[in-house]
Amino acid sequence: MLCLEIHWLIKREQSSLGLSSIGILMRYYFYRLRINSNQLLGANRRCLLVKENAGYGGYTDRAIDIRVDDNPEPFKELGRLLNYAQMNYSWNEAWTLFTQKKYQEALPLMERTAKLAPENPEVLYDFAVIQLSTGEKEAAIKTLDKAVSLNPKLKQQAVGDNDLKDLLSDPEFQKIVK
């Protein structure tokens, strides 16, 4: 039985190997390991990335943990889930920095998140919040407009959101939330 377990132990201070590099390495290994999926039935197909304080809110070390135990195309599914996990990881990193009031550090991570999930309204909403916190008011309004167009329920959230209070009197914001 083939057991596929990929583990990378990366300490936070080792910034030379970021998640994008890990994604490239994983895709390379997945490509090299392509075999008939029937040989993998019943195998442990898992991708685990451990990085110090990388879990949600920095409380755990489990940055990415994805499993595709019963998928007929495990490598394809691992790749799809890895893309999602990278988006989620980047979003978590950005939002953690935002809550620590490290707005300039959060912005590039949230930009990356928005590139990974350009049609996710919640990602775009948080991107708008971080853009506003860095003084990018026009960009924040544009991003918020897209988020609300994808999920109109975000209008109500935007009106009561303290993170967007600087937009309340803006005519463009008022158009978005009508």
GISUL-V989278 format. One record per residue. PSI is psi in radians with two decimals (* if undefined). OMEGA is omega in radians with two decimals (* if undefined). D_FIRST is the distance of its C-alpha to the first C-alpha in whole Angstrom. Layout:
BEGIN
psi = [PSI & PSI]
omega = [OMEGA & OMEGA]
d_first = [D_FIRST & D_FIRST]
END
This chain:
BEGIN
psi = [2.33 & 2.28 & 2.09 & 1.93 & 2.13 & 2.12 & 2.30 & 2.23 & 2.01 & 2.23 & 2.58 & -0.65 & -0.18 & 1.44 & -0.10 & -0.35 & 1.48 & -3.10 & -0.61 & -0.67 & -0.69 & -0.75 & -0.75 & -0.80 & -0.75 & -0.75 & -0.67 & -0.83 & -0.68 & -0.71 & -0.80 & -0.52 & 0.12 & 2.12 & 3.01 & 2.19 & -0.36 & -0.51 & -0.31 & -0.11 & 2.26 & -0.07 & 2.82 & 1.83 & 1.90 & 2.55 & 2.13 & 2.19 & 2.14 & 2.21 & 2.31 & 2.21 & 0.47 & -0.21 & 3.09 & 2.15 & 0.12 & 0.27 & -0.31 & 3.06 & 0.05 & 1.67 & -0.80 & 2.29 & 1.75 & 2.50 & 2.50 & 0.95 & -0.69 & 0.25 & 2.34 & -0.37 & 1.33 & -0.67 & -0.68 & -0.76 & -0.69 & -0.71 & -0.79 & -0.79 & -0.57 & -0.75 & -0.77 & -0.75 & -0.67 & -0.69 & -0.83 & -0.72 & -0.83 & -0.73 & -0.80 & -0.78 & -0.81 & -0.83 & -0.62 & -0.78 & -0.69 & -0.80 & -0.37 & 0.11 & 0.51 & 1.15 & -0.76 & -0.59 & -0.55 & -0.56 & -0.88 & -0.56 & -0.68 & -0.56 & -0.76 & -0.74 & -0.78 & -0.56 & -0.62 & -0.46 & 1.16 & -0.20 & 0.24 & 1.90 & -0.59 & -0.67 & -0.82 & -0.65 & -0.88 & -0.59 & -0.76 & -0.73 & -0.80 & -0.67 & -0.79 & -0.70 & -0.36 & 0.15 & 0.13 & 1.19 & -0.83 & -0.75 & -0.69 & -0.74 & -0.75 & -0.79 & -0.74 & -0.68 & -0.76 & -0.73 & -0.80 & -0.59 & -0.54 & -0.53 & 1.62 & -0.36 & -0.33 & -0.24 & -0.86 & -0.72 & -0.73 & -0.69 & -0.64 & 0.10 & 2.03 & -0.51 & -0.31 & 0.22 & -0.49 & -0.18 & -0.20 & -0.69 & -0.03 & 2.25 & -0.62 & -0.72 & -0.76 & -0.65 & -0.71 & -0.74 & 0.01 & *]
omega = [3.13 & 3.10 & 3.14 & 3.04 & 3.14 & -3.12 & 2.98 & 3.08 & -3.08 & 3.10 & -3.08 & -3.08 & 3.10 & -3.05 & -3.10 & 3.13 & -3.12 & -3.11 & 3.13 & 3.07 & 3.12 & 3.09 & 3.12 & 3.12 & -3.12 & 3.12 & 3.10 & -3.14 & 3.10 & 3.12 & -3.12 & -3.07 & -3.11 & 3.07 & 3.12 & -3.07 & 3.09 & 3.11 & -3.09 & -3.10 & -3.13 & -3.13 & 3.06 & 3.13 & -2.97 & 3.00 & -3.12 & 3.05 & 3.13 & 3.11 & -3.06 & 3.10 & -3.04 & -3.14 & -3.08 & 3.12 & -3.13 & -3.06 & 3.14 & 3.11 & -3.08 & -3.11 & -3.13 & 3.07 & -3.12 & -3.09 & 3.14 & -3.00 & -3.03 & -3.11 & -3.14 & 3.08 & -2.97 & -3.08 & 3.08 & -3.14 & 3.08 & 3.10 & 3.13 & -3.14 & 3.08 & 3.10 & 3.11 & -3.13 & 3.11 & 3.08 & -3.11 & 3.14 & -3.13 & 3.11 & 3.13 & 3.12 & -3.12 & -3.08 & 3.08 & 3.10 & 3.11 & -3.13 & 3.07 & -3.14 & 3.06 & -2.97 & -3.12 & 3.09 & -3.12 & -3.02 & -3.13 & 3.09 & 3.13 & 3.04 & 3.12 & 3.13 & -3.14 & 3.07 & 3.12 & -3.10 & -3.03 & 3.13 & 3.12 & -3.04 & -3.13 & 3.05 & -3.12 & 3.09 & 3.13 & 3.07 & 3.12 & 3.12 & -3.12 & 3.07 & 3.13 & -3.11 & 3.11 & 3.09 & -3.14 & -3.02 & -3.11 & 3.11 & 3.13 & 3.14 & 3.13 & -3.14 & 3.12 & 3.11 & 3.12 & -3.14 & -3.11 & 3.10 & 3.10 & 3.13 & -3.11 & 3.11 & 3.13 & 3.09 & -3.11 & 3.12 & -3.09 & -3.11 & -3.10 & -3.05 & 3.10 & 3.14 & 3.13 & -3.05 & 3.13 & 3.13 & -3.00 & -3.09 & -3.13 & -3.13 & 3.12 & 3.09 & 3.13 & 3.09 & -3.11 & -3.01 & 3.09 & *]
d_first = [0 & 4 & 6 & 10 & 13 & 16 & 19 & 22 & 25 & 28 & 32 & 34 & 37 & 35 & 36 & 35 & 31 & 32 & 29 & 30 & 29 & 26 & 25 & 26 & 24 & 21 & 22 & 22 & 18 & 17 & 19 & 18 & 14 & 15 & 13 & 13 & 12 & 11 & 7 & 7 & 9 & 8 & 6 & 9 & 11 & 14 & 17 & 19 & 23 & 25 & 28 & 31 & 33 & 31 & 31 & 33 & 37 & 35 & 35 & 31 & 29 & 26 & 27 & 24 & 21 & 20 & 17 & 16 & 13 & 14 & 16 & 16 & 17 & 15 & 16 & 20 & 20 & 19 & 22 & 24 & 23 & 24 & 27 & 28 & 27 & 29 & 32 & 32 & 31 & 34 & 36 & 36 & 37 & 40 & 41 & 40 & 43 & 45 & 45 & 46 & 49 & 47 & 48 & 48 & 45 & 43 & 45 & 42 & 39 & 41 & 41 & 38 & 37 & 39 & 38 & 34 & 36 & 39 & 39 & 38 & 42 & 41 & 40 & 43 & 45 & 44 & 44 & 48 & 48 & 47 & 49 & 52 & 52 & 52 & 55 & 54 & 56 & 56 & 52 & 51 & 54 & 52 & 48 & 49 & 51 & 48 & 46 & 49 & 49 & 45 & 45 & 49 & 48 & 48 & 52 & 53 & 50 & 52 & 55 & 55 & 52 & 54 & 52 & 54 & 57 & 59 & 58 & 60 & 63 & 62 & 63 & 60 & 58 & 60 & 59 & 56 & 56 & 59]
END
